[in-house]
Amino acid sequence: MFRLVFLAAFATVIAAAQTDTSLLNRLKSDSLFLRVVVPDRDTVRTLSSRHRIAASTSPGARAFINEREVKVYPSGAFVSLLTLAIGENPVRLLVRSAGGDSLVKEYLFIRPEPPKPPMHEPAVIDTGSIEPSRDLWLDKDDILEVRFRGSPGYKAYFDIEDVESGIPMTELADRRGNGTGIYIGRYKVKESDESLDQPIRVRLKRSFWSSVKVFSRGKVSILPQELPRVAVVVGRKPFLNVGLGEDRLGGAKLGYIESGIRLQVTGKVGRQFRISLSEGMTGWLPEEFAQLQPLDIPQPRSFVGSISVTGNKAEDVVSVALGQRLPFLTDQVVNPTAIVLDIFGATSNTNWITQQLSAKGIKSVSWDQLSAGHYRLTIALSYDQHWGYDVGYDQGSNLRIRIRRPPNISNPESVLAGLMIAVDAGHGGDNNGALGATGVQEKDLNLMMASHLDSLLRSKGAKVVMTRTGDSAVSMLDRWDTVVNSGAQILVSIHCNSTGETSDPEGVKGTSTYYRYLGYQTLANVMYEKMLQLGLSQFGVTGSFNFSLSGPTQLPNILVETAFLSNPEDEMKLLDDGFREAVATKIVEGLEAFVSRYGAK
């Protein structure tokens, strides 16, 4: 359903090198045009009752959505949030110039009716609702939970081939006590059970002789004789997830781990192995990071021997003697500052901790045996701010924690002089990032602001490493390696924000900063205060942020979402090169304030 009455030529070329010209001025055109960014197709199917519109036309033209006039901003942008009824929702966009010329585009939004609950007759089972929907590996004492949605008012059962049949299921009731048609049942795995790649059969019993039967998509393997077993960690930047939850940034991470470490596998759900770290604590390892070992490989266990604490010109080093490479996780503590290192599968035989005077940034090192196989090392620091640390094994099995000290301020008049700052321009190449209503691409704006920041930092005497300098696609892992291998002391990642398709583009705006580790919140707070001085609305400081470049512990790092590209007022600011340079100036001021406060004087 797309109709174009008249289309005037309109082209806007955005070149990262041309940062001296305002994009806002370059978007102006004497010819009437209509460019629609959202939606990006003429027919949209959605379950939501709302959907935003983002488009642009010639500045000075009038815009109408279904005959209702909407505001056209000086950039030519116009936006709206549609309310959608069940069924078909025709949407007509019309723009009209002062001279009477007009352009029209038509769209169709289809919002289907919500599924109706099954009736008692005929008895049916919704195949897509059956859980498990993913393959499972189960060990003894695991609970297999089965559920499905079907016709209400029946007796329901499930069967595990070669294990157990006729396991009863309970129908959940609503507040009035009526059956909902949602059935749930559980089975606790016994040590004698054994099954390999078998689907679960669920049944609604219609009569003594007749049942409706459907098999689950997920297949179950019950392996008490094979679990637990050992996997060796492989791959680039492997990590453990906390659970099986997911969103656009992936599941919440327990932390990153090293290749070569051995882990204890106790089960599997879908494409993630369940890992036993200690009593009562598990993690989830994506299968691409796991290399399963033969069944007779012993479980990862080791005593923890002596600990030594030394230092050199740039850092302090804590060395922990282990018999093999065990999994570990770290955490940052503030007030007072400390690094907490948990080693799993480890039992203390630490009879001495030797600390040399060269370890200038460490107050003390202590250990605790929290439970069987859970050893905790606490490294108390002698300064108020975390400046990064790197944890890893040497060529053998000794674990080394290399802790950075605060950078020395050699020039009080220019506190950034001599520091290495990493600057990341988000997105690039075929990854455009967000789009403004005018069609401007986030990747270009990010690079322009990053280029301004590069120039300003160098004028202050700082050294700069850029994760990209042109319109190139650079993977997050390559950006990570560029930053860490450069020896950078602070990382700033620059982005533009955007609201989703069901949010109000005029109501959501402002600036925000993001961090993952608690020890780097101070940098995010300082930078947020500086960004607000640009007159932007508050969108907040967000911690525990599961962004790839928030992952390195080696240096303080933040992500700055400068403003909302989806908001026409914020977009106009971002289109102005003077504003983009002001953003870079405020970031520099934020870095100066942070280093002045926490650097070594």
URWO-V696861 format. One record per pair of residues at least 12 apart in sequence whose ideal C-beta (glycine too) atoms are under 7 Angstrom apart, sorted by the first residue. I is the first residue (numbers start at 1). J is the second residue. Records with the same first field share a line. If there is no record, write none. Layout:
# URWO-V696861
I: J / J
This chain:
# URWO-V696861
1: 42 / 43 / 106 / 107 / 108
2: 42 / 105 / 106
3: 104 / 105 / 106
4: 105
5: 102 / 103 / 104
6: 101 / 103
7: 33 / 103
8: 31 / 32 / 33
9: 31
10: 29 / 31 / 33 / 35
12: 26 / 27 / 439
14: 440 / 441 / 444
16: 444 / 447 / 448 / 451 / 470 / 471
19: 448 / 451 / 452 / 577
20: 577
21: 577
22: 575 / 576 / 577
23: 440 / 575
24: 75 / 572 / 575 / 576
27: 75 / 76 / 438 / 575
28: 59
29: 58
31: 58
32: 57 / 58 / 61 / 95 / 97 / 101 / 103
33: 57 / 58
34: 55 / 57 / 93 / 95 / 103 / 105
35: 55 / 56 / 439
36: 55 / 93 / 105
37: 54 / 55 / 435 / 437 / 439
38: 52 / 53 / 54 / 501
39: 107
42: 107 / 108
43: 108 / 110
44: 107 / 109
45: 110
46: 84 / 109 / 111
47: 111
48: 502
49: 83 / 84
50: 81 / 82 / 83 / 84 / 502
51: 82 / 84 / 109 / 501 / 502
52: 79 / 80 / 81 / 501 / 503 / 505
53: 65 / 79 / 80 / 82
54: 79 / 437 / 505 / 566
55: 78 / 93 / 437
56: 75 / 76 / 77 / 78 / 437 / 438 / 439
57: 72 / 76 / 78 / 95
58: 76 / 97
59: 74 / 75 / 76
60: 98
61: 95 / 96 / 97
62: 95 / 96
63: 78 / 95
64: 94
65: 80 / 91 / 93
66: 91 / 92
73: 568 / 572
74: 572
75: 438 / 568 / 571 / 572 / 575
76: 438
77: 436 / 437 / 438 / 568 / 571
78: 437
79: 437 / 505 / 506 / 568
81: 504 / 505
82: 109
84: 109 / 111
85: 111
86: 111 / 113
87: 111
88: 108 / 110
89: 109 / 111
90: 106 / 108
91: 107 / 109
92: 104 / 106
93: 105
117: 181
118: 150 / 151 / 152 / 181
119: 151
120: 151 / 152 / 153
123: 151 / 154 / 204 / 206 / 212
124: 150 / 151 / 212
125: 148 / 150 / 202 / 204 / 212 / 214
126: 148 / 149 / 150
127: 214
129: 148 / 149
130: 148 / 202 / 214 / 216 / 217
131: 146 / 147
132: 200 / 216 / 218 / 220
133: 216 / 217 / 218
134: 218 / 269 / 270
135: 218 / 219 / 270
136: 218 / 220 / 221 / 268 / 269
137: 221 / 223 / 227 / 267 / 268
138: 189 / 220 / 222 / 267
139: 189 / 223 / 224 / 227 / 266 / 267
140: 189 / 190 / 191 / 224
141: 188 / 189
142: 189 / 267
143: 186 / 188
144: 186 / 187 / 189 / 220
145: 184 / 186
146: 158 / 169 / 185 / 200 / 202
147: 182 / 183 / 184
148: 183 / 202
149: 181 / 182
150: 181 / 183 / 204
151: 181 / 204
152: 171 / 179 / 180 / 181
153: 179
154: 204 / 205 / 206
155: 205
156: 169 / 171 / 183 / 202 / 203 / 204
157: 169 / 203 / 205
158: 185 / 200 / 201 / 202
159: 201
160: 187 / 195 / 198 / 200 / 220
161: 195 / 198
162: 195 / 198
163: 193 / 195 / 222
164: 187
167: 185 / 187
168: 185
169: 183 / 184 / 185
170: 183 / 184 / 185
171: 183
172: 184
189: 222 / 224
191: 224
193: 222 / 224
194: 222 / 225
195: 220 / 221 / 222
196: 221
197: 219 / 221
198: 219 / 220
199: 215 / 216 / 219
200: 215 / 216 / 220
201: 213 / 215
202: 214 / 216
226: 295
227: 265 / 266 / 267
228: 264 / 265 / 266 / 276 / 299
229: 265 / 292 / 293 / 295
230: 262 / 264 / 265 / 293 / 297 / 299 / 300
231: 263 / 265 / 273 / 290 / 291 / 292 / 293
232: 260 / 262 / 291 / 293
233: 257 / 258 / 259 / 260 / 261 / 263 / 289 / 290
234: 259 / 289 / 291
235: 259 / 288 / 289
236: 477
237: 256 / 477 / 480
238: 256 / 257 / 259 / 289
239: 253 / 255 / 256 / 257
240: 253 / 254 / 255 / 257 / 275 / 283 / 284 / 285
241: 253 / 254 / 272 / 283 / 284
242: 254
243: 284
244: 269 / 272 / 284
249: 546 / 547
250: 546
252: 546
253: 546
254: 283 / 329
255: 329 / 330
256: 551
257: 327
258: 392 / 393
260: 325
261: 325 / 326 / 327
262: 300 / 324 / 325
263: 275 / 285 / 300 / 327
264: 276 / 299 / 300
271: 286 / 287
272: 284 / 285 / 286 / 287
273: 285 / 287 / 290
277: 327 / 344
278: 344 / 371 / 373 / 374
279: 371 / 372
300: 324 / 326 / 345
301: 345
302: 322 / 323 / 324 / 326 / 345 / 346
303: 323 / 347 / 349
304: 320 / 321 / 322 / 343 / 346 / 347 / 348 / 349 / 350 / 375
305: 321 / 349 / 350
306: 321 / 350 / 351 / 352
307: 319 / 320 / 350 / 353 / 365
308: 354
309: 353 / 354 / 355 / 356 / 359 / 362 / 365
310: 356 / 358 / 359
311: 356 / 358 / 359 / 360
312: 358
314: 405
315: 402 / 403 / 404 / 405
316: 359 / 360 / 361 / 362 / 403 / 405
317: 400 / 402
318: 365 / 379 / 401
319: 398 / 400
320: 377 / 398 / 399
321: 398
322: 346 / 397 / 398 / 399
323: 397
324: 397
325: 393 / 397
326: 343 / 344 / 345 / 346
327: 344 / 345
328: 341 / 342 / 343 / 344 / 391 / 399
329: 342
330: 391 / 553
332: 386 / 517 / 518 / 519
334: 518 / 519
336: 380
337: 381 / 383 / 384 / 385 / 386
338: 378 / 379 / 380 / 381
339: 379 / 389 / 401 / 403
340: 376 / 378
341: 377 / 391 / 401
342: 374 / 376
343: 375
344: 373 / 374
345: 373
346: 373 / 375
347: 369 / 373 / 375
348: 367 / 369 / 375
350: 367
353: 365
360: 405
361: 381 / 382 / 383 / 403 / 405
362: 379 / 381 / 382
363: 380 / 381 / 382
364: 380
365: 377 / 379
366: 378
379: 401
383: 406
384: 598
385: 406 / 522 / 598
386: 519 / 520 / 556
387: 404 / 405 / 406 / 556
388: 404 / 553 / 554 / 555 / 556
389: 401 / 402 / 403 / 404 / 553 / 554
390: 402 / 554
405: 600
406: 598 / 599 / 600
407: 419 / 489 / 595 / 599 / 600
408: 600
409: 595 / 599 / 600 / 601
411: 461
414: 460 / 461
415: 592 / 595 / 596 / 599
416: 457 / 460 / 461 / 462 / 591 / 592 / 595
417: 460 / 461 / 462
418: 461
419: 462 / 463 / 489 / 595
420: 463 / 465 / 486 / 487 / 488 / 489
421: 457 / 462 / 464 / 488 / 490 / 591
422: 465 / 483 / 486 / 488 / 491
423: 450 / 453 / 454 / 464 / 466 / 492
424: 467 / 479 / 491 / 492 / 493 / 494 / 549
425: 446 / 447 / 450 / 467 / 468 / 494
426: 446 / 493 / 494 / 495
427: 442 / 443 / 446
428: 443 / 468 / 471 / 472 / 473 / 474
429: 471 / 472 / 473
430: 473
431: 443 / 473
433: 446 / 496
434: 496 / 498 / 565 / 566
436: 565 / 571
437: 568 / 571
438: 571
440: 575
442: 495 / 496 / 565
443: 471
445: 496 / 574 / 580
446: 494 / 495 / 496
448: 580
449: 494 / 562 / 580 / 583 / 584
450: 466 / 494
452: 580 / 581 / 584
453: 584 / 587 / 588
454: 466
456: 584 / 585 / 588
457: 588
460: 588
465: 482 / 483 / 486 / 488
467: 479 / 482 / 483
476: 548 / 549
479: 549
480: 548 / 549 / 551 / 552
483: 552
484: 552 / 554
488: 555
489: 555
490: 555 / 556 / 591
491: 549 / 555 / 557
492: 558 / 560 / 587
493: 549 / 559 / 560
494: 560 / 562
495: 559 / 560 / 561 / 562
496: 561 / 562 / 563 / 565 / 574
497: 512 / 561 / 563 / 564 / 565
498: 564 / 565 / 566
499: 564 / 566
505: 566 / 567
506: 567 / 568
508: 564 / 567
509: 537 / 564 / 567 / 569 / 570
510: 536 / 537 / 538 / 539 / 563 / 564
511: 531 / 532 / 536 / 539 / 561 / 562 / 563
512: 539 / 540 / 541 / 542 / 561
513: 527 / 528 / 541 / 558 / 559 / 560
514: 542 / 545 / 547 / 550 / 558 / 559 / 561
515: 543 / 545 / 550 / 558
516: 544 / 545 / 550 / 551
517: 553
518: 543
520: 556 / 557 / 558
521: 543
523: 556 / 558 / 594
524: 541 / 558
525: 541
526: 590 / 593 / 594
527: 558 / 560 / 587 / 590
528: 541
530: 586 / 589 / 590
531: 560 / 586
533: 586
534: 582 / 583 / 586
536: 563
545: 559
547: 559
560: 587
562: 574 / 583
